[in-house]
Amino acid sequence: MLMLKKLSLTSKYSYRRISYPLISIMVAAGLCAGTAFPSIAIPWRELILQGIQIISISNLSDTQEFELGKQINQQLLKSKNIKLYPNQAAKKYINRIGQRLVAASPRPDIPYTFQVIEDDSINAFATMGGFVYINTGLMKAADNEAELASVIAHEIAHIADRHAVKQLRQTLLAQGLATATGVDDSVAVQIGVELALRRPKSRQAEFEADKIGIETLGKAGYAQYGAITFMQELLKKASPPSFLSTHPATSARIYQMKQMINPKFAYNGDGLDEKHYQAIVNRLVP
C-alpha cells in the first residue's frame, strides 16, 4: 500500500513536470495564433525559434531608423555594388564637411556616417538613419568645396525629411509585404538596399531636399550658389552622369533652386576657392 502511494505521488509529480511546460507551449501557441502578423506568412514556430523582429513601419523611432539604416549599410558594403575608398584622409575630409552641415540641418540629433565610395561615376546617395555615400567621381567633378557641400547637404536633407523611410513604407505596402502592424526587419533591409541603389526619389522629394539642402548650406556658412553651378555643369556634359539618374535635374528644377537662394548668401560664404579645392582633391583622389 505504501509503495502504491509512492507510485501515485511520483506519477502526479511526473504528470505536473510534463503537463506544465506543455500547457505553457499551448498558451504561447494560442497567443501567436491570435496575433496579426504581416502578410509575409511566417509560421509562428519559426518566429519563436528564430526570434525574428517585427518592426513598425508606421511609427519608426529615431533609434529604430538608425538600426535599420545600419543593417542596410552593412548589406551594401557586403555586396559588390559599392566599394569603400581606402584613403582615410578623404573620408575625414568628407566627414568634416558633412558634420558641419549636419550641425546646421533640421535634424542634427541622430548620428551621421559619411563614406567615400571608390567609383569614378558622378553619384551620391543616402539611406535612412544618417548614412551618406559620396563617389570619388563626384569629388573630382565638383569645381569647389561649396559645390561638393551642396550635394552632401542635399543628401542630408533627404535624411532630415525621412524620405527613405517614407519610400520604404510605400514600397512595402504596395508590394503586400507588410501591413500597418509591421514587417520582418530582414525584409525591410532587403527592400532598403534596393531603394538605396536603384530607386530614384520622387520629384516632390527632390524639391523638398533642394529647399532644405540650400537652407542648410547657407546656415553652415557655405556659398549657396554652389548648388546651382554644380547642377549647371552636370547638365552641360555630353552624357548625363549617373547622379542625374537618381537625382533628376532639369532646367525647371534649377530655376526653382535659384528662387530658394537667399541673395545675401549666394556668393557670400565659404567654399568658392577653386584652386584650394583642386589641390585638396588632387591629393586625396589622384
Helices and strands as residue ranges (DSSP letters): H 2-33, H 44-50, E 54-55, H 62-78, H 88-103, E 113-117, E 124-127, E 131-135, H 136-141, H 145-160, H 163-174, E 183-184, H 185-198, H 203-219, H 226-236, H 242-246, H 251-260, G 263-265, H 274-284
